[in-house]
């Protein structure tokens, strides 16, 4: 059984150091997130994934990523932000923080939360 759940939009800034264009500049997007989970329904209830668990996952993810800045771990801007004393929600990733790489990061979190 496949379950689809629209989690909503989160807002975040990023920059792509190796882009070679305007995306090298810090800029923001609204990221619309829908997840799909494939699971077997419980024989008693028929429930494959409790939507309350999706809501809890969304809350955790938003606390980590929403209104944050996503940067490559080696980006000099990350060090500036960490030392700057300015409150910031910073997410560092091993690759460029592209939509594709951020989707993989979210997928890893989703798979950890819903191993079934």
C-alpha positions in Angstrom: 0.0 0.0 0.0 1.3 3.4 -0.9 0.5 6.4 1.3 0.9 10.0 0.1 1.0 12.9 2.5 1.4 16.5 1.6 3.4 18.1 4.5 3.3 21.7 3.2 5.8 24.3 2.4 8.9 25.2 4.3 11.0 28.3 3.6 14.8 28.1 3.5 17.8 29.8 1.9 20.7 28.1 0.2 23.5 28.8 -2.2 25.3 26.5 -4.6 29.0 27.2 -4.5 29.8 25.2 -7.7 26.8 26.5 -9.8 28.7 29.1 -11.8 25.7 31.4 -11.9 23.3 33.4 -9.9 22.6 30.4 -7.6 26.0 30.9 -6.1 24.5 33.9 -4.2 22.6 33.2 -1.0 18.9 33.1 -1.9 15.7 31.6 -0.7 12.8 29.4 -1.8 9.6 28.0 -0.6 10.0 24.2 -0.8 6.8 22.2 -1.2 7.1 18.8 0.4 5.0 15.7 -0.3 6.1 12.3 0.9 5.2 8.8 -0.1 5.5 5.8 2.1 5.0 2.2 1.0 3.9 -0.1 3.8 1.7 -3.1 4.7 -1.5 -2.3 6.5 -1.9 -3.7 10.0 -4.1 -6.8 9.8 -6.4 -5.6 12.6 -6.8 -2.0 11.7 -5.8 -1.7 8.1 -3.6 1.3 9.0 -0.2 1.3 7.2 1.0 4.6 8.7 -0.7 6.7 11.3 -1.2 10.2 10.0 -0.4 11.5 13.5 3.1 10.0 13.0 3.4 12.0 9.7 2.4 15.1 11.6 5.1 14.5 14.3 7.6 13.9 11.5 6.6 17.2 9.9 7.0 19.0 13.2 10.5 17.6 13.7 11.5 18.4 10.2 10.2 21.9 10.3 12.0 22.6 13.6 15.3 21.5 11.8 14.9 23.0 8.3 12.2 25.7 8.1 13.4 29.3 7.9 16.9 28.0 7.9 20.0 28.2 5.7 21.2 25.1 4.0 24.9 25.1 3.0 27.7 22.8 1.9 29.7 21.7 4.9 32.8 23.4 3.4 31.1 26.7 2.6 33.0 29.6 4.3 29.7 31.3 5.0 28.9 28.4 7.4 31.8 29.4 9.6 30.9 33.0 9.5 27.3 32.3 10.5 28.4 29.9 13.3 30.8 32.5 14.8 28.6 35.5 14.1 26.4 35.3 17.2 23.4 35.8 15.1 20.5 33.3 15.7 20.3 31.1 12.6 19.0 27.6 11.8 21.9 26.2 9.9 21.9 22.8 8.1 25.2 21.6 6.8 25.3 18.9 4.1 28.1 17.0 2.5 27.2 17.9 -1.1 25.7 21.1 -2.6 22.3 21.9 -1.0 20.5 21.4 -4.2 16.8 20.4 -4.3 17.9 16.9 -5.2 20.4 16.6 -2.3 17.9 18.1 0.2 15.3 15.6 -1.0 17.8 12.8 -0.2 18.4 14.3 3.2 14.7 14.3 3.9 14.3 10.8 2.5 17.0 9.6 4.9 15.1 11.1 7.8 11.8 9.7 6.5 13.3 6.2 6.2 14.7 6.4 9.7 11.3 7.5 11.1 9.3 5.0 9.1 11.5 1.9 8.8 8.5 -0.3 7.8 
